[in-house]
C-alpha cells in the first residue's frame, strides 16, 4: 500500500508549489528546477518571470561576444559558430521566453549591438510574439527596437525618451507607435533624462533634430492617449505635460492616477487649466510639482478632480506660512476623505546662506488637516522646523485615529531648536493604534525623558525616523526608545551644509552611538528581566535605571563569553597548524 504524506499532497498542487517557490531565493529555485519535471516547470516560471538583462535571453538564441571601446563600455555581438541561427535555436529561446512576464532593458555601459536586434527582426519578423506572455516592459535605451519585444497582452510600459538617443526614428514617431503595438495598455510612463528638469521648453526645442518639433511630440502624445482608452495610470515629464495633453487626459474615463516624473521641475505654465465639468471623473491619485499658491488656484476651481484620495505635491521654494495654511484649508474642504497626503519640499540646489525671513509653520497653519480623519498617510515637510507643542501633537494624534504613516518634518534643513520633547511619543500610544511609521523632530534632555514608561507601548511601530533630532544624553535616549518601541528601525539624517555642518556632525555621532549599542541593550533587557524576576524588582526599578543597575554584571558576562570564544579560536588555529606540520 502506497502512503502519501500530507506535505507531498500539498506540493502536488501547482498553485501552492508556485507560491512556495516565489518566496525562495534564485539560488534555491535553480536547485528546485533540477528535482523533477513538475518542480522544474514551476521553478523556471519564477526564475524567468522578471528578466533585467536582455542579454540572458539572447544567449539562448546564440552565444554573445563582448567588444570594448576606448571608454571601457561593453557591446555584445552574436557569435554564429555553427552558421546562421536555426529553427531549433528559436524553439529553445521560445521555451524560456514564454515564461517572461516583466522585461527590463537598462541604459547601462553594457549593451547589445544593433546587429543583435536586426537579427531578431530578420529571423522573427516585426509582429511575431517573441514574448507571448509579457505584461510589463521597461525600456531605457534607444526605443527604435522596443516593438520587437512587445505583445498585445502588455499592460504596463515604461519608456525613456531622449531626442539625442533616438538615432533611427523621431520621438514623435515612436510615441505614435505605442498604441499600434500595445493597444491594451493600462499604465504608461514616459521618462526623460534628469537634466531636462532644469531646461525650459524653449531651450529644449533647440536641442531637437530639425525634422521634429516639441509641438509634434505633444500632438503625438495627445493622439496616442486618445487611442488608449484602458489607461488607468499616466506619468509624464514636465516638458510633455502641456494643456493639450492634459485636456486629452481629462477625457480618459478609466484614468485613476496621474503624475510628473521629474519632481524638481514644476508645472507652473500648464495650470490652472479650464476643463469640462466631468473631467478626471475617475482620478483618485495625483502626484505633481508646483508651488502651493498655484496648486491652491487649481483646487479652488469648480472643475477640479472630485475624487482624489491620494495627493502628493512637491514644492521647490520655501513656502510662506500663508500659502501652506491656505492650501491645507482648501484641501480639507475639497477632499475630506483624503487617505494619503504628501506636501514635500525639495531643493534644486544646496542653500548655503539661510534665508533672512524665517517662515514658521505653526499649528494654526496645520489645523485644517484635522478635518481629514480618514488619513492613513500624512507627510509634511518644510525648510524650517514646525513650531509645535506637546498639546499640538496630542491634537493631531486624537484627530487622525486611522493614521499608519505620520512624518511631520522630521528633518528640516534649518536646525533650529525643536519645540516639543521626546516624551511626546507616548501620546500615540492611546490614539493611534495602527501607527507603523513615525517621524518627528523633537528635543531631548534628561528632564524631558519620562522616568517610567509602559514597556513596548509602541511596539507596532516598525520605523521611527528621528531626522535631525538630538540624542543627548545618548544612554538615556537609547534606553527610552528601546523600552517604548523595541521593534522599530531607527534612522536619522544629519547631513547639513553651511553653518549647520558642525551640528549635523554631532547629531551623527550621537545617533551612531545609540545604534551601535542598541543590540546590546536588547540583550540587556532580556538579562534584566530575568534578574528582576529573581530579585522581585519588576515593579520597583524604573526601566531607565534598571539597565544602569544591571549593566555591570551583564557586560562582565559578555566580556567573559567573548574571551572564551577567542581562546577556543586560538586553540583551533594552533591545532590546525600542528596537524599541517605533522603531515
VEXDREN-2710 file (C-alpha; in Angstrom, 1 decimal):
% VEXDREN-2710
k/r/px/py/pz
1/UNK/0.0/0.0/0.0
2/UNK/1.4/3.4/-1.0
3/UNK/1.3/6.0/1.7
4/UNK/1.3/9.7/0.6
5/UNK/2.3/12.2/3.2
6/UNK/0.2/15.4/3.6
7/UNK/3.2/17.5/2.7
8/UNK/3.6/15.6/-0.6
9/UNK/0.0/16.2/-1.5
10/UNK/0.4/19.9/-0.8
11/UNK/3.5/20.1/-3.0
12/UNK/1.5/18.4/-5.7
13/UNK/-0.9/21.4/-6.1
14/UNK/0.7/23.6/-8.8
15/UNK/-0.7/26.9/-7.3
16/UNK/0.7/26.2/-3.8
17/UNK/4.0/25.0/-5.2
18/UNK/4.4/28.2/-7.3
19/UNK/3.6/30.3/-4.2
20/UNK/6.2/28.5/-2.1
21/UNK/8.9/28.9/-4.9
22/UNK/8.0/32.6/-5.2
23/UNK/9.2/33.0/-1.6
24/UNK/12.5/31.2/-2.3
25/UNK/15.8/32.7/-3.4
26/UNK/17.0/32.5/-7.0
27/UNK/19.7/30.0/-5.9
28/UNK/17.2/27.8/-4.2
29/UNK/14.9/27.8/-7.3
30/UNK/17.8/26.9/-9.5
31/UNK/18.1/23.8/-7.4
32/UNK/14.3/23.2/-7.4
33/UNK/14.4/23.3/-11.2
34/UNK/16.6/20.1/-11.2
35/UNK/14.4/18.0/-8.9
36/UNK/11.7/16.7/-11.2
37/UNK/9.5/17.8/-14.2
38/UNK/6.7/19.4/-12.1
39/UNK/9.2/21.3/-9.9
40/UNK/11.3/22.3/-12.8
41/UNK/8.3/23.9/-14.6
42/UNK/7.2/25.9/-11.5
43/UNK/10.8/26.9/-10.6
44/UNK/11.6/28.1/-14.1
45/UNK/8.5/30.2/-14.2
46/UNK/9.7/32.0/-11.1
47/UNK/13.3/32.3/-12.4
48/UNK/12.3/33.8/-15.7
49/UNK/9.3/35.8/-14.6
50/UNK/11.4/39.0/-14.4
51/UNK/14.3/39.5/-16.8
52/UNK/16.5/42.5/-16.0
53/UNK/19.2/41.7/-18.6
54/UNK/18.0/41.1/-22.1
55/UNK/21.4/39.5/-23.0
56/UNK/20.3/36.5/-20.9
57/UNK/17.5/35.9/-23.4
58/UNK/19.7/36.4/-26.4
59/UNK/22.3/33.9/-25.2
60/UNK/19.6/31.2/-25.5
61/UNK/19.5/32.1/-29.3
62/UNK/23.2/32.2/-29.9
63/UNK/26.4/32.9/-27.9
64/UNK/27.4/36.5/-27.3
65/UNK/30.9/38.0/-27.6
66/UNK/31.9/41.2/-25.9
67/UNK/33.8/44.1/-27.5
68/UNK/35.2/47.0/-25.5
69/UNK/35.6/50.6/-26.8
70/UNK/38.1/53.2/-25.6
71/UNK/35.9/54.2/-22.6
72/UNK/35.6/50.6/-21.4
73/UNK/32.0/50.3/-22.4
74/UNK/30.9/46.8/-23.5
75/UNK/28.9/45.9/-26.6
76/UNK/27.7/42.4/-27.2
77/UNK/27.5/40.7/-30.6
78/UNK/26.2/37.4/-31.8
79/UNK/28.8/34.7/-32.4
80/UNK/27.5/32.3/-35.0
81/UNK/29.9/29.4/-34.6
82/UNK/27.7/26.9/-36.4
83/UNK/26.3/29.2/-39.1
84/UNK/23.0/31.1/-39.1
85/UNK/20.5/30.9/-36.3
86/UNK/18.4/27.8/-36.9
87/UNK/14.8/26.8/-36.1
88/UNK/15.9/24.8/-33.1
89/UNK/17.6/27.9/-31.7
90/UNK/14.4/29.8/-32.0
91/UNK/12.5/26.9/-30.3
92/UNK/15.0/26.9/-27.4
93/UNK/14.5/30.7/-26.9
94/UNK/10.7/30.5/-27.0
95/UNK/10.6/27.7/-24.4
96/UNK/12.0/30.2/-21.9
97/UNK/10.6/33.4/-23.4
98/UNK/7.0/32.3/-22.8
99/UNK/7.8/32.4/-19.1
100/UNK/8.8/36.1/-19.1
101/UNK/6.2/38.5/-17.5
102/UNK/8.5/41.5/-17.0
103/UNK/11.4/42.7/-19.2
104/UNK/13.7/45.5/-18.1
105/UNK/16.1/46.8/-20.7
106/UNK/18.5/49.0/-18.8
107/UNK/20.5/52.0/-20.1
108/UNK/24.0/50.9/-19.0
109/UNK/27.6/50.6/-20.2
110/UNK/26.9/47.0/-21.3
111/UNK/24.5/47.0/-24.2
112/UNK/23.5/44.8/-27.2
113/UNK/24.8/45.9/-30.6
114/UNK/22.1/46.9/-33.1
115/UNK/23.0/43.8/-35.2
116/UNK/21.5/41.7/-32.4
117/UNK/18.2/43.4/-32.7
118/UNK/18.4/43.3/-36.5
119/UNK/19.0/39.6/-36.4
120/UNK/15.8/39.2/-34.3
121/UNK/13.9/41.5/-36.7
122/UNK/15.0/39.4/-39.7
123/UNK/14.6/36.0/-38.2
124/UNK/11.5/36.7/-36.1
125/UNK/9.5/39.3/-38.0
126/UNK/8.2/42.6/-36.7
127/UNK/4.9/41.2/-35.4
128/UNK/5.7/37.7/-34.2
129/UNK/5.1/37.3/-30.5
130/UNK/8.7/36.8/-29.1
131/UNK/7.4/37.2/-25.5
132/UNK/3.8/35.9/-25.7
133/UNK/3.0/36.3/-22.0
134/UNK/4.8/39.6/-21.4
135/UNK/2.8/42.0/-19.1
136/UNK/5.3/44.7/-18.2
137/UNK/8.0/46.3/-20.4
138/UNK/10.6/48.8/-19.1
139/UNK/12.8/50.2/-21.9
140/UNK/15.6/52.7/-21.2
141/UNK/17.7/52.6/-24.4
142/UNK/17.1/53.8/-28.0
143/UNK/13.3/52.9/-28.3
144/UNK/13.6/52.1/-32.0
145/UNK/13.6/48.4/-31.3
146/UNK/11.2/48.2/-28.4
147/UNK/8.3/46.8/-30.6
148/UNK/10.3/43.6/-31.2
149/UNK/9.7/42.6/-27.6
150/UNK/6.1/43.8/-27.3
151/UNK/2.9/41.8/-27.2
152/UNK/-0.7/42.9/-27.1
153/UNK/-1.0/41.4/-23.6
154/UNK/1.4/44.1/-22.3
155/UNK/-0.4/46.4/-19.8
156/UNK/2.4/48.4/-18.4
157/UNK/5.0/50.4/-20.4
158/UNK/7.9/52.5/-19.1
159/UNK/10.0/54.2/-21.7
160/UNK/12.9/56.6/-21.6
161/UNK/12.7/59.2/-24.4
162/UNK/15.7/61.3/-25.2
163/UNK/15.8/63.0/-28.6
164/UNK/19.6/62.8/-28.6
165/UNK/19.4/59.0/-28.2
166/UNK/16.7/58.4/-30.9
167/UNK/19.1/57.8/-33.7
168/UNK/16.8/55.8/-36.1
169/UNK/13.4/57.4/-35.6
170/UNK/11.9/60.6/-34.3
171/UNK/10.5/60.7/-30.8
172/UNK/7.0/61.6/-32.0
173/UNK/7.0/58.6/-34.4
174/UNK/7.9/56.3/-31.6
175/UNK/5.1/57.7/-29.4
176/UNK/2.7/57.2/-32.3
177/UNK/3.8/53.5/-32.5
178/UNK/2.8/52.8/-28.9
179/UNK/-1.0/52.3/-29.5
180/UNK/-0.2/50.3/-32.6
181/UNK/1.9/47.7/-30.7
182/UNK/0.3/48.0/-27.3
183/UNK/-3.4/48.7/-27.7
184/UNK/-4.4/47.4/-24.2
185/UNK/-2.0/49.5/-22.1
186/UNK/-3.3/50.3/-18.6
187/UNK/-0.1/52.1/-17.4
188/UNK/2.1/54.4/-19.4
189/UNK/5.2/56.1/-18.0
190/UNK/7.3/58.3/-20.3
191/UNK/10.6/59.5/-18.8
192/UNK/13.2/62.0/-20.0
193/UNK/16.8/62.5/-18.8
194/UNK/17.2/64.1/-15.4
195/UNK/18.9/67.2/-16.7
196/UNK/15.7/68.1/-18.6
197/UNK/14.2/69.2/-15.2
198/UNK/16.3/72.5/-15.4
199/UNK/15.6/73.1/-19.1
200/UNK/12.7/75.3/-20.3
201/UNK/10.6/74.1/-23.2
202/UNK/12.1/76.9/-25.4
203/UNK/15.6/75.7/-24.8
204/UNK/14.6/72.1/-25.2
205/UNK/13.2/73.0/-28.6
206/UNK/16.6/74.0/-29.8
207/UNK/18.0/70.6/-28.9
208/UNK/15.6/68.6/-31.0
209/UNK/16.5/67.4/-34.5
210/UNK/15.5/69.6/-37.4
211/UNK/12.9/67.0/-38.6
212/UNK/10.7/67.3/-35.5
213/UNK/9.4/70.0/-33.0
214/UNK/8.2/69.9/-29.5
215/UNK/4.7/70.5/-30.8
216/UNK/5.0/67.3/-32.9
217/UNK/5.7/65.4/-29.7
218/UNK/2.8/67.0/-27.8
219/UNK/0.4/66.2/-30.7
220/UNK/1.7/62.6/-30.8
221/UNK/1.1/62.1/-27.1
222/UNK/-2.4/63.6/-27.3
223/UNK/-3.3/61.4/-30.3
224/UNK/-1.8/58.2/-28.6
225/UNK/-3.8/58.9/-25.4
226/UNK/-6.9/59.1/-27.4
227/UNK/-6.2/55.6/-28.8
228/UNK/-5.5/54.1/-25.4
229/UNK/-8.9/54.1/-23.6
230/UNK/-7.9/51.5/-21.0
231/UNK/-5.2/53.7/-19.4
232/UNK/-5.5/54.0/-15.6
233/UNK/-2.1/55.4/-14.8
234/UNK/0.0/58.0/-16.7
235/UNK/3.3/59.6/-15.8
236/UNK/4.8/62.3/-17.9
237/UNK/7.8/64.7/-17.5
238/UNK/7.0/68.4/-17.3
239/UNK/8.1/69.1/-20.9
240/UNK/5.3/66.8/-22.2
241/UNK/2.6/67.9/-19.8
242/UNK/1.1/70.8/-21.7
243/UNK/-2.5/71.9/-22.0
244/UNK/-3.5/69.8/-25.0
245/UNK/-2.1/66.7/-23.3
246/UNK/-3.9/67.5/-20.0
247/UNK/-7.1/68.1/-22.0
248/UNK/-6.8/64.6/-23.5
249/UNK/-6.0/63.0/-20.2
250/UNK/-9.2/64.5/-18.7
251/UNK/-11.3/62.6/-21.2
252/UNK/-10.0/59.1/-20.2
253/UNK/-12.8/57.5/-18.2
254/UNK/-10.6/54.9/-16.5
255/UNK/-7.7/57.2/-15.6
256/UNK/-7.2/57.0/-11.8
257/UNK/-3.6/58.2/-11.4
258/UNK/-1.5/61.0/-13.0
259/UNK/2.0/62.1/-12.0
260/UNK/5.0/64.0/-13.3
261/UNK/8.2/62.0/-13.5
262/UNK/10.5/64.9/-12.6
263/UNK/9.6/66.3/-9.2
264/UNK/12.1/69.1/-9.3
265/UNK/10.5/70.6/-12.4
266/UNK/7.4/72.5/-11.5
267/UNK/4.4/72.5/-13.9
268/UNK/3.7/76.2/-13.5
269/UNK/2.9/77.1/-17.1
270/UNK/0.2/74.5/-17.6
271/UNK/-2.0/75.0/-14.6
272/UNK/-4.6/76.1/-13.7
273/UNK/-6.5/75.0/-16.8
274/UNK/-10.1/75.3/-17.8
275/UNK/-11.6/71.8/-18.1
276/UNK/-15.0/70.4/-18.6
277/UNK/-17.3/69.7/-15.7
278/UNK/-16.8/65.9/-15.9
279/UNK/-13.0/65.9/-16.3
280/UNK/-10.9/63.4/-14.4
281/UNK/-14.0/61.8/-13.0
282/UNK/-12.2/58.6/-12.1
283/UNK/-9.0/60.0/-10.9
284/UNK/-8.1/59.2/-7.3
285/UNK/-4.3/59.6/-7.3
286/UNK/-2.4/62.8/-8.3
287/UNK/1.4/63.5/-8.0
288/UNK/3.0/66.6/-9.4
289/UNK/5.3/69.5/-8.7
290/UNK/4.0/73.1/-8.2
291/UNK/4.2/76.0/-5.8
292/UNK/1.5/75.8/-3.2
293/UNK/0.0/79.1/-4.3
294/UNK/-0.5/77.8/-7.8
295/UNK/-1.8/74.5/-6.5
296/UNK/-4.4/76.3/-4.4
297/UNK/-5.6/78.1/-7.6
298/UNK/-6.2/74.7/-9.2
299/UNK/-8.1/73.2/-6.3
300/UNK/-10.4/76.1/-5.8
301/UNK/-11.7/75.8/-9.3
302/UNK/-15.2/74.3/-9.6
303/UNK/-14.0/71.7/-12.1
304/UNK/-11.1/70.3/-10.0
305/UNK/-10.8/66.5/-9.9
306/UNK/-13.6/65.5/-7.5
307/UNK/-12.5/62.1/-6.1
308/UNK/-8.8/62.5/-5.1
309/UNK/-7.9/60.3/-2.1
310/UNK/-4.1/60.3/-2.8
311/UNK/-2.3/63.6/-3.3
312/UNK/1.4/64.3/-3.4
313/UNK/2.7/67.8/-4.1
314/UNK/6.3/68.8/-4.2
315/UNK/7.4/72.5/-4.0
316/UNK/10.9/73.7/-4.8
317/UNK/10.6/77.0/-2.9
318/UNK/10.5/77.8/0.8
319/UNK/6.7/78.2/1.1
320/UNK/5.4/81.1/3.2
321/UNK/3.1/80.2/6.0
322/UNK/0.0/81.8/4.4
323/UNK/0.4/79.6/1.3
324/UNK/0.9/76.5/3.4
325/UNK/-2.1/77.2/5.5
326/UNK/-4.3/78.2/2.6
327/UNK/-3.5/75.0/0.6
328/UNK/-4.3/72.8/3.6
329/UNK/-7.6/74.7/4.2
330/UNK/-8.6/74.2/0.5
331/UNK/-7.7/70.6/0.5
332/UNK/-9.6/69.8/3.7
333/UNK/-12.7/71.4/2.2
334/UNK/-12.3/69.8/-1.2
335/UNK/-11.2/66.3/-0.2
336/UNK/-12.3/65.5/3.4
337/UNK/-11.9/61.8/2.5
338/UNK/-8.2/62.0/1.7
339/UNK/-6.2/58.9/2.7
340/UNK/-2.7/59.9/1.6
341/UNK/-1.4/63.5/1.7
342/UNK/2.2/64.4/1.0
343/UNK/3.4/68.1/1.0
344/UNK/7.1/67.9/0.3
345/UNK/10.0/70.4/-0.1
346/UNK/12.9/69.6/-2.4
347/UNK/15.8/71.9/-3.1
348/UNK/17.1/72.2/-6.6
349/UNK/20.5/73.0/-5.1
350/UNK/22.1/73.5/-1.7
351/UNK/21.3/76.7/0.1
352/UNK/24.5/77.8/1.9
353/UNK/23.0/81.1/3.2
354/UNK/19.9/80.8/5.3
355/UNK/17.0/82.9/4.1
356/UNK/16.6/86.2/6.0
357/UNK/12.9/85.6/6.6
358/UNK/12.0/82.7/8.8
359/UNK/8.8/81.1/7.7
360/UNK/7.4/79.5/10.8
361/UNK/4.7/76.8/10.2
362/UNK/2.6/76.8/13.3
363/UNK/-0.1/74.5/14.5
364/UNK/-2.7/77.1/13.4
365/UNK/-1.5/76.6/9.8
366/UNK/-1.7/72.8/10.1
367/UNK/-5.1/72.7/12.0
368/UNK/-7.2/72.2/8.8
369/UNK/-5.7/68.8/8.4
370/UNK/-7.5/67.6/11.5
371/UNK/-10.7/67.5/9.4
372/UNK/-9.3/64.7/7.3
373/UNK/-10.0/62.0/9.8
374/UNK/-9.6/59.2/7.2
375/UNK/-5.9/59.9/6.6
376/UNK/-3.7/56.8/6.6
377/UNK/-0.5/58.6/5.4
378/UNK/0.4/62.2/6.2
379/UNK/3.9/63.5/5.3
380/UNK/4.5/67.2/5.7
381/UNK/7.9/68.9/5.2
382/UNK/9.4/72.4/5.1
383/UNK/12.8/74.1/5.2
384/UNK/12.2/75.3/8.8
385/UNK/11.0/73.2/11.7
386/UNK/7.4/73.2/12.6
387/UNK/6.5/75.2/15.7
388/UNK/4.5/72.6/17.6
389/UNK/3.9/72.0/21.3
390/UNK/3.2/68.8/23.1
391/UNK/-0.6/69.6/23.1
392/UNK/-0.5/70.2/19.3
393/UNK/0.9/66.7/18.7
394/UNK/-1.8/65.4/21.0
395/UNK/-4.5/67.1/19.0
396/UNK/-3.1/65.6/15.8
397/UNK/-3.0/62.1/17.3
398/UNK/-6.6/62.3/18.5
399/UNK/-7.9/63.5/15.2
400/UNK/-6.0/61.0/13.0
401/UNK/-7.0/57.8/14.6
402/UNK/-6.6/55.8/11.3
403/UNK/-3.1/57.1/10.6
404/UNK/-0.4/54.5/9.7
405/UNK/2.4/56.7/8.5
406/UNK/3.0/60.1/10.1
407/UNK/6.1/62.1/9.2
408/UNK/6.0/65.7/10.5
409/UNK/9.0/67.5/9.1
410/UNK/11.4/65.2/10.9
411/UNK/14.5/66.5/9.1
412/UNK/14.2/70.3/8.5
413/UNK/17.1/71.9/6.6
414/UNK/17.4/74.7/9.2
415/UNK/18.3/73.0/12.5
416/UNK/16.6/75.4/14.9
417/UNK/15.6/74.4/18.4
418/UNK/12.7/71.8/18.5
419/UNK/9.6/72.8/20.5
420/UNK/8.4/69.5/22.0
421/UNK/10.2/66.8/24.0
422/UNK/10.9/63.2/23.2
423/UNK/8.3/62.1/25.7
424/UNK/5.6/63.4/23.3
425/UNK/6.0/60.0/21.5
426/UNK/3.8/58.5/24.2
427/UNK/0.7/60.4/23.0
428/UNK/0.4/58.0/20.1
429/UNK/0.0/55.0/22.4
430/UNK/-3.7/55.5/23.0
431/UNK/-4.9/57.4/20.0
432/UNK/-3.1/55.8/17.0
433/UNK/-3.3/52.0/17.3
434/UNK/-2.5/51.5/13.6
435/UNK/0.7/53.7/13.5
436/UNK/3.6/51.9/11.9
437/UNK/5.9/54.6/10.6
438/UNK/6.6/57.8/12.6
439/UNK/8.9/60.7/12.0
440/UNK/9.3/63.7/14.3
441/UNK/11.9/66.4/15.0
442/UNK/11.9/66.5/18.8
443/UNK/14.1/68.0/21.6
444/UNK/15.9/65.9/24.2
445/UNK/17.4/66.3/27.6
446/UNK/17.3/64.3/30.7
447/UNK/14.5/66.3/32.3
448/UNK/12.3/65.6/29.2
449/UNK/12.7/61.8/29.3
450/UNK/10.0/60.0/31.4
451/UNK/11.3/58.0/34.3
452/UNK/8.8/55.2/33.9
453/UNK/7.1/54.2/30.7
454/UNK/4.8/51.3/29.7
455/UNK/7.2/48.9/28.0
456/UNK/6.5/48.1/24.4
457/UNK/3.6/50.6/24.3
458/UNK/4.5/51.5/20.7
459/UNK/5.7/48.0/19.7
460/UNK/3.7/48.2/16.4
461/UNK/5.9/51.0/15.1
462/UNK/8.3/49.4/12.6
463/UNK/10.1/52.6/11.5
464/UNK/11.0/55.6/13.6
465/UNK/12.5/58.4/11.6
466/UNK/14.5/60.7/14.0
467/UNK/15.6/63.0/11.3
468/UNK/17.8/65.8/12.8
469/UNK/16.7/65.2/16.4
470/UNK/19.4/65.2/19.0
471/UNK/20.3/62.1/21.1
472/UNK/21.8/63.7/24.1
473/UNK/22.3/62.1/26.6
474/UNK/22.8/59.0/24.3
475/UNK/22.3/56.4/27.0
476/UNK/19.0/57.8/28.4
477/UNK/17.5/58.4/24.9
478/UNK/18.5/54.9/23.8
479/UNK/17.0/53.3/26.8
480/UNK/13.8/55.2/26.4
481/UNK/13.4/54.3/22.7
482/UNK/14.3/50.7/23.5
483/UNK/11.6/50.5/26.1
484/UNK/8.9/52.3/24.1
485/UNK/9.4/50.9/20.6
486/UNK/11.8/47.9/20.8
487/UNK/10.9/46.7/17.3
488/UNK/11.3/50.0/15.4
489/UNK/14.1/50.5/12.9
490/UNK/15.7/53.8/13.9
491/UNK/17.0/56.2/11.2
492/UNK/18.4/59.7/11.3
493/UNK/19.5/62.4/8.8
494/UNK/22.5/64.5/9.9
495/UNK/24.0/65.8/6.6
496/UNK/23.9/69.6/6.5
497/UNK/25.8/72.4/4.8
498/UNK/26.8/75.9/5.7
499/UNK/26.5/76.9/9.3
500/UNK/24.7/73.7/10.3
501/UNK/27.5/71.4/9.2
502/UNK/29.1/71.2/12.7
503/UNK/25.7/70.5/14.4
504/UNK/25.0/67.8/11.8
505/UNK/28.3/66.0/12.7
506/UNK/27.3/66.0/16.4
507/UNK/23.9/64.6/15.6
508/UNK/25.5/61.8/13.5
509/UNK/27.9/60.9/16.3
510/UNK/25.2/60.8/18.9
511/UNK/22.8/58.5/17.0
512/UNK/25.6/56.2/15.8
513/UNK/26.4/55.7/19.5
514/UNK/22.8/54.8/20.1
515/UNK/22.5/52.4/17.2
516/UNK/25.8/50.6/18.0
517/UNK/24.6/49.8/21.5
518/UNK/21.0/49.0/20.5
519/UNK/21.6/45.3/20.2
520/UNK/23.5/45.2/23.5
521/UNK/20.5/47.0/25.1
522/UNK/18.1/44.4/23.7
523/UNK/20.2/41.6/25.2
524/UNK/20.5/43.6/28.4
525/UNK/16.7/43.8/28.5
526/UNK/16.4/40.0/28.4
527/UNK/19.0/39.7/31.1
528/UNK/17.5/42.4/33.3
529/UNK/14.0/40.8/33.0
530/UNK/15.4/37.6/34.4
531/UNK/17.3/39.3/37.2
532/UNK/14.2/41.4/38.2
533/UNK/12.0/38.3/38.3
534/UNK/14.6/36.6/40.6
535/UNK/15.0/39.7/42.8
536/UNK/11.4/40.7/42.7
537/UNK/12.3/44.2/41.2
538/UNK/10.0/44.2/38.3
539/UNK/7.7/46.9/39.7
540/UNK/10.3/48.8/41.8
541/UNK/13.2/49.7/39.5
542/UNK/12.3/52.2/36.6
543/UNK/13.3/50.9/33.1
544/UNK/15.9/53.7/32.6
545/UNK/17.6/53.0/35.9
546/UNK/17.2/49.2/35.7
547/UNK/19.8/48.9/32.9
548/UNK/22.2/51.2/34.8
549/UNK/22.0/48.9/37.9
550/UNK/22.4/45.6/36.0
551/UNK/24.7/46.5/33.1
552/UNK/27.8/46.0/35.1
553/UNK/27.1/42.3/35.7
554/UNK/25.8/41.9/32.1
555/UNK/28.8/43.4/30.4
556/UNK/31.1/41.3/32.7
557/UNK/29.3/38.1/31.5
558/UNK/29.5/39.2/27.8
559/UNK/33.2/40.0/28.2
560/UNK/34.0/36.6/29.7
561/UNK/32.0/35.0/26.9
562/UNK/33.9/36.8/24.2
563/UNK/37.2/35.9/25.9
564/UNK/36.3/32.2/26.0
565/UNK/35.4/32.3/22.3
566/UNK/38.7/33.9/21.4
567/UNK/40.6/31.3/23.4
568/UNK/38.8/28.5/21.6
569/UNK/39.6/30.1/18.3
570/UNK/43.3/30.4/19.1
571/UNK/43.4/26.7/20.2
572/UNK/41.7/25.6/17.0
573/UNK/44.2/27.6/14.8
574/UNK/47.1/26.2/16.8
575/UNK/45.8/22.6/16.5
576/UNK/45.4/23.0/12.7
577/UNK/48.9/24.4/12.4
578/UNK/50.4/21.4/14.3
579/UNK/48.4/19.0/12.1
580/UNK/49.8/20.6/8.9
581/UNK/53.4/20.4/10.3
582/UNK/52.9/16.8/11.3
583/UNK/51.5/15.9/7.9
END
